[in-house]
Amino acid sequence: MEIIPIHKDHFPEIAEIYMQGLETGNATFETTLPTWEEWDKAKLKHSRLVAIIDNTVVGWAALSAVSDRCVYGGVAEVSIYISNDYQGKGIGKALMQKLIEESESNGIWTLQSGMFPENETTVALHKSAGFRMIGHREKVGKLGNTWRNTIMMERRSKTIGIN
């Protein structure tokens, strides 16, 4: 497996993997795929990664800003998705570790991630990468006609910022 920076040419495969997540109903509140331009605008310009096996994108990870306020410049939200055909093979762990390294080399001191508690695989992945649960949001938003709860997890850098 190779983990490399995302290029625009990877987007069709990124979108396909993202759609797999949308179809589970447990990955995101989003219900439609973004265009490349929308996705590109929503993500930080650094720490955008794809995992590739045999010239196929099998997973991706990227960061989004949590706020426009400069005080939160070192805080970012994690997005990480693995192809259904490659789950359970360590790709998520490898992508997360590389994402952490990339984020820290770009001055990020806190990574956070919101997720549905039913998404036990994602919760376990984050815990294994040193994230801790910091909150529970009850009926924070609707997915279709169903109110959904989320949990918030965060990981503080051990090398950047105040620990």
C-alpha positions as CSV (number, residue, x, y, z in Angstrom):
1,M,0.0,0.0,0.0
2,E,1.1,3.5,-0.8
3,I,-0.2,6.6,0.9
4,I,0.2,9.8,-1.1
5,P,-1.2,13.3,-1.4
6,I,-4.6,13.6,-3.1
7,H,-4.7,15.0,-6.6
8,K,-7.8,16.1,-8.5
9,D,-7.5,13.0,-10.7
10,H,-8.2,10.8,-7.5
11,F,-11.6,12.5,-7.0
12,P,-13.8,10.0,-8.9
13,E,-12.5,7.2,-6.7
14,I,-12.7,9.4,-3.6
15,A,-16.3,10.2,-4.5
16,E,-17.1,6.5,-5.0
17,I,-15.7,5.6,-1.5
18,Y,-17.6,8.6,0.0
19,M,-20.8,7.4,-1.6
20,Q,-20.3,4.0,0.0
21,G,-20.1,5.8,3.4
22,L,-23.3,7.8,2.6
23,E,-25.2,4.6,1.7
24,T,-24.5,3.1,5.2
25,G,-26.5,5.9,6.8
26,N,-23.9,5.9,9.6
27,A,-21.0,7.9,8.2
28,T,-22.2,11.4,7.7
29,F,-25.2,13.7,7.7
30,E,-24.5,14.5,4.1
31,T,-26.8,12.8,1.6
32,T,-25.3,13.9,-1.8
33,L,-21.9,13.8,-3.2
34,P,-20.0,17.1,-3.5
35,T,-18.3,18.2,-6.8
36,W,-14.6,18.4,-6.8
37,E,-14.8,22.2,-6.4
38,E,-17.0,21.9,-3.3
39,W,-14.9,19.2,-1.8
40,D,-11.7,21.1,-2.5
41,K,-13.0,24.3,-1.0
42,A,-14.2,22.5,2.2
43,K,-10.9,20.8,3.0
44,L,-7.6,22.2,4.2
45,K,-5.0,22.4,1.4
46,H,-2.6,20.2,3.4
47,S,-3.1,16.8,5.0
48,R,-5.1,15.3,2.1
49,L,-4.2,11.6,1.6
50,V,-5.2,8.6,-0.4
51,A,-4.3,5.0,0.2
52,I,-3.5,3.2,-3.1
53,I,-3.2,-0.6,-3.7
54,D,-2.5,-1.9,-7.2
55,N,-3.2,1.6,-8.7
56,T,-6.6,1.7,-7.0
57,V,-7.7,4.3,-4.4
58,V,-8.9,2.2,-1.4
59,G,-9.2,5.0,1.2
60,W,-8.8,8.6,1.8
61,A,-8.4,11.1,4.6
62,A,-8.5,14.9,4.8
63,L,-8.9,17.7,7.2
64,S,-11.4,20.6,7.4
65,A,-11.1,23.8,9.4
66,V,-13.3,24.0,12.4
67,S,-13.5,27.8,12.5
68,D,-12.4,30.8,10.5
69,R,-11.2,32.4,13.8
70,C,-7.4,32.5,14.0
71,V,-7.3,31.2,17.6
72,Y,-8.6,27.8,16.2
73,G,-6.0,27.7,13.4
74,G,-4.4,24.6,14.9
75,V,-7.7,22.7,15.2
76,A,-9.0,20.6,12.4
77,E,-11.8,18.0,11.8
78,V,-11.0,14.6,10.4
79,S,-12.7,12.9,7.5
80,I,-11.6,9.3,6.8
81,Y,-13.2,6.8,4.5
82,I,-12.2,3.3,3.5
83,S,-13.6,1.4,0.5
84,N,-16.1,-1.3,1.5
85,D,-13.9,-3.9,-0.3
86,Y,-10.8,-3.0,1.9
87,Q,-12.2,-2.5,5.3
88,G,-10.6,-4.5,8.2
89,K,-7.2,-4.6,6.5
90,G,-5.4,-1.9,8.5
91,I,-5.8,0.8,5.8
92,G,-7.7,3.1,8.2
93,K,-5.0,2.8,10.8
94,A,-2.2,3.6,8.3
95,L,-4.1,6.5,6.8
96,M,-4.9,7.9,10.3
97,Q,-1.3,7.7,11.4
98,K,-0.1,9.4,8.3
99,L,-2.8,12.1,8.6
100,I,-1.7,12.7,12.2
101,E,1.9,13.1,11.0
102,E,0.9,15.4,8.2
103,S,-1.3,17.5,10.5
104,E,1.4,18.0,13.0
105,S,3.9,19.0,10.4
106,N,1.4,21.7,9.3
107,G,0.9,23.1,12.8
108,I,-2.3,21.3,13.8
109,W,-2.4,20.7,17.6
110,T,-5.9,19.3,17.9
111,L,-7.7,16.9,15.7
112,Q,-11.4,16.4,16.3
113,S,-14.0,14.1,14.8
114,G,-17.7,13.9,15.1
115,M,-19.4,10.6,14.4
116,F,-22.5,8.6,14.9
117,P,-22.1,6.3,18.0
118,E,-23.5,3.4,15.9
119,N,-20.4,3.6,13.7
120,E,-18.4,1.4,16.1
121,T,-15.6,0.8,13.6
122,T,-14.9,4.5,13.3
123,V,-15.0,5.0,17.0
124,A,-12.6,2.1,17.5
125,L,-10.2,3.5,14.8
126,H,-10.1,6.9,16.5
127,K,-9.5,5.3,20.0
128,S,-6.7,3.3,18.6
129,A,-5.1,6.5,17.2
130,G,-5.2,8.2,20.6
131,F,-8.5,10.1,20.3
132,R,-10.7,10.4,23.4
133,M,-14.4,11.0,23.7
134,I,-15.1,14.6,24.8
135,G,-18.8,14.8,24.3
136,H,-22.1,13.5,23.3
137,R,-24.6,15.5,21.3
138,E,-28.2,14.4,21.5
139,K,-30.4,14.7,18.5
140,V,-28.1,17.3,17.0
141,G,-29.4,16.9,13.5
142,K,-31.7,15.0,11.2
143,L,-30.6,12.4,8.6
144,G,-33.7,12.1,6.5
145,N,-36.6,12.1,9.0
146,T,-34.6,10.7,11.9
147,W,-32.9,12.7,14.6
148,R,-29.4,11.4,15.2
149,N,-27.0,11.6,18.1
150,T,-23.3,12.2,17.6
151,I,-20.2,11.8,19.7
152,M,-17.2,14.1,19.6
153,M,-13.7,12.7,19.9
154,E,-10.4,14.6,19.9
155,R,-6.7,14.0,19.8
156,R,-4.2,16.5,21.2
157,S,-0.7,16.5,19.6
158,K,2.1,15.3,21.8
159,T,4.6,17.5,19.9
160,I,2.7,20.7,19.2
161,G,0.9,23.2,21.5
162,I,0.2,22.8,25.2
163,N,-0.6,19.4,26.4
